[in-house]
Amino acid sequence: MTSFEEAETEETVTCLHLTFYHPCQAEKMMFRCLNFCKREQVRADETAKFGRDSSVCRYSLMDTRVSRIQFSLQFFRKLHTSEYCFEIKNLSKKTKLTVDQTELGYLNKIDLPCKCIICFGDYQILAEIQEGESTDYFETHLRLAEAPILQERCLPCLPSLQPIPENSISPSFFLSQGKSPTEIDENEL
């Protein structure tokens, strides 16, 4: 037998890909303490904390508007399955955390979807889980986004900022007709 045949079977590792965006990143450099160069191993029994306090948080955000501990991610295996997941918990008393359309108050937690957007303040984080088999650790892979992760066209949950007229005819109706709306005195009707 060759050493290749005798080698232990390699197991895949769950990787949490996190893409960070903040509109003031270029000026304020709030992500300067994050390691965007390589994947980082985190023991399965550790809680990955994100926040301003570098003595407590594994991932530090250099911004006074961020809580000392903003949120945490805990790796776990679902009961009676072989599926590994992450649980996200809001640890900020002052700032709500949004995971897709779910708003989390202080100490609220939910399972992190396989692909989702985490928001707090002006921060946007795209989280994507790459499944693996390892029970000893998981990996994080951090990236920096050049442009906003959330685009207006991707926000169906936000209300339209256009006023809705009383006659329920949308201003976009007139624009599609090549006409502009005209104001009529109610006495002329």
C-alpha positions as CSV (number, residue, x, y, z in Angstrom):
1,M,0.0,0.0,0.0
2,T,1.1,3.5,-0.7
3,S,1.1,6.4,1.8
4,F,-1.7,7.9,-0.3
5,E,-3.9,4.8,0.3
6,E,-3.1,4.7,4.0
7,A,-3.8,8.4,4.6
8,E,-6.8,9.4,6.7
9,T,-9.9,10.4,4.8
10,E,-10.1,14.2,4.5
11,E,-13.2,15.7,5.8
12,T,-14.7,18.9,4.5
13,V,-15.0,21.9,6.8
14,T,-18.1,24.1,7.2
15,C,-17.2,27.7,6.0
16,L,-19.0,30.8,6.9
17,H,-18.4,33.4,4.1
18,L,-19.0,37.0,5.4
19,T,-19.0,39.9,3.0
20,F,-18.9,43.3,4.9
21,Y,-20.1,46.7,3.7
22,H,-20.3,50.1,5.3
23,P,-20.8,53.4,3.3
24,C,-18.0,55.1,5.2
25,Q,-15.4,52.3,5.0
26,A,-13.0,54.3,2.8
27,E,-12.8,57.2,5.2
28,K,-13.2,55.6,8.6
29,M,-11.6,52.2,8.0
30,M,-13.9,50.4,10.6
31,F,-12.9,47.0,9.1
32,R,-9.2,47.5,9.5
33,C,-8.9,44.8,12.3
34,L,-10.6,42.1,10.2
35,N,-8.5,39.6,8.4
36,F,-9.6,39.6,4.7
37,C,-6.6,37.6,3.5
38,K,-7.3,34.1,4.4
39,R,-9.7,31.6,6.0
40,E,-9.6,31.4,9.8
41,Q,-10.3,28.3,11.8
42,V,-12.7,28.6,14.8
43,R,-13.2,25.8,17.3
44,A,-16.7,24.4,17.2
45,D,-17.3,25.0,20.8
46,E,-16.3,28.7,20.6
47,T,-18.8,31.6,20.1
48,A,-17.7,34.0,17.4
49,K,-18.4,37.5,18.7
50,F,-18.5,40.7,16.6
51,G,-18.3,44.1,18.1
52,R,-16.1,47.0,19.2
53,D,-14.3,45.4,22.2
54,S,-11.3,43.6,20.9
55,S,-10.6,42.0,24.2
56,V,-13.9,40.1,24.0
57,C,-14.7,40.0,20.3
58,R,-12.9,37.8,17.9
59,Y,-14.0,40.1,15.0
60,S,-13.5,43.8,15.9
61,L,-15.3,46.7,14.2
62,M,-13.5,50.0,14.8
63,D,-16.6,52.2,15.2
64,T,-17.9,54.0,18.3
65,R,-21.4,53.5,17.1
66,V,-21.0,49.7,17.3
67,S,-21.8,48.0,20.6
68,R,-19.0,46.5,22.7
69,I,-20.5,43.1,21.7
70,Q,-22.8,43.6,18.7
71,F,-23.8,40.0,18.0
72,S,-22.5,36.4,18.2
73,L,-22.5,33.3,16.0
74,Q,-22.6,29.9,17.5
75,F,-21.9,26.7,15.5
76,F,-24.2,23.7,16.2
77,R,-25.6,20.5,14.9
78,K,-29.3,20.2,14.5
79,L,-30.9,17.6,16.7
80,H,-31.3,14.1,15.1
81,T,-29.5,15.2,11.9
82,S,-26.0,15.5,10.5
83,E,-26.7,19.1,9.4
84,Y,-24.5,21.9,10.9
85,C,-25.8,25.4,11.3
86,F,-25.1,28.7,12.9
87,E,-27.3,30.6,15.4
88,I,-27.1,34.4,15.5
89,K,-27.8,36.3,18.7
90,N,-28.2,40.1,19.1
91,L,-26.0,41.2,22.0
92,S,-26.6,44.9,21.6
93,K,-29.0,46.6,24.0
94,K,-29.1,49.7,21.8
95,T,-29.2,48.5,18.2
96,K,-31.6,46.1,16.6
97,L,-30.2,43.5,14.3
98,T,-32.0,42.4,11.1
99,V,-31.4,39.0,9.5
100,D,-33.2,39.3,6.1
101,Q,-36.6,40.6,7.2
102,T,-36.4,39.3,10.8
103,E,-35.7,41.9,13.4
104,L,-33.9,40.8,16.5
105,G,-33.9,42.8,19.8
106,Y,-31.5,42.3,22.6
107,L,-30.8,38.6,23.4
108,N,-33.1,37.4,20.6
109,K,-31.6,34.7,18.5
110,I,-32.5,32.7,15.3
111,D,-30.9,30.1,13.1
112,L,-28.8,31.7,10.4
113,P,-30.3,30.9,6.9
114,C,-27.8,29.4,4.4
115,K,-27.7,32.8,2.6
116,C,-28.9,36.0,4.2
117,I,-28.1,39.6,4.8
118,I,-27.4,40.8,8.3
119,C,-27.9,44.5,9.0
120,F,-27.4,46.9,11.9
121,G,-27.0,50.6,11.7
122,D,-25.3,51.3,8.3
123,Y,-23.6,47.9,8.3
124,Q,-24.5,45.2,5.8
125,I,-23.1,41.7,6.0
126,L,-23.8,39.0,3.4
127,A,-23.6,35.6,5.1
128,E,-23.3,32.4,3.1
129,I,-22.8,29.0,4.6
130,Q,-20.7,26.4,2.8
131,E,-21.6,23.0,4.3
132,G,-19.0,20.7,5.7
133,E,-18.6,17.6,7.8
134,S,-16.0,18.5,10.5
135,T,-17.2,18.5,14.1
136,D,-14.0,20.0,15.6
137,Y,-14.0,23.4,13.9
138,F,-15.5,25.6,11.2
139,E,-13.8,28.3,9.1
140,T,-14.7,31.9,8.4
141,H,-13.8,33.7,5.2
142,L,-14.2,37.5,5.3
143,R,-14.5,39.7,2.3
144,L,-14.9,43.4,1.8
145,A,-17.7,44.6,-0.6
146,E,-17.0,47.6,-2.8
147,A,-20.6,48.4,-3.3
148,P,-23.7,48.2,-1.1
149,I,-25.0,44.6,-0.7
150,L,-28.5,45.8,-0.4
151,Q,-29.8,47.6,-3.5
152,E,-33.1,49.4,-3.7
153,R,-34.4,46.9,-6.3
154,C,-33.7,44.1,-3.8
155,L,-35.7,45.6,-1.0
156,P,-39.3,44.5,-1.5
157,C,-40.0,44.8,2.2
158,L,-39.4,48.6,2.4
159,P,-42.4,50.8,1.7
160,S,-42.4,52.9,-1.4
161,L,-41.3,56.5,-0.8
162,Q,-43.6,57.8,-3.6
163,P,-46.9,59.3,-2.3
164,I,-50.0,57.5,-3.4
165,P,-52.6,59.9,-4.8
166,E,-56.2,59.7,-3.5
167,N,-57.5,58.6,-6.9
168,S,-55.1,55.6,-6.7
169,I,-53.4,56.4,-10.1
170,S,-49.7,56.1,-9.6
171,P,-47.4,58.8,-11.0
172,S,-45.5,56.1,-12.9
173,F,-48.7,55.6,-14.9
174,F,-48.4,59.1,-16.3
175,L,-44.7,58.7,-17.0
176,S,-45.3,55.5,-18.9
177,Q,-47.9,57.4,-21.0
178,G,-45.4,60.1,-21.8
179,K,-47.5,62.7,-20.0
180,S,-47.0,64.5,-16.7
181,P,-49.8,64.7,-14.1
182,T,-51.7,68.0,-14.0
183,E,-53.4,69.5,-11.1
184,I,-57.1,70.1,-11.3
185,D,-59.2,72.2,-9.0
186,E,-61.8,70.0,-7.3
187,N,-64.4,72.6,-8.2
188,E,-63.7,71.9,-11.9
189,L,-64.7,68.2,-11.6
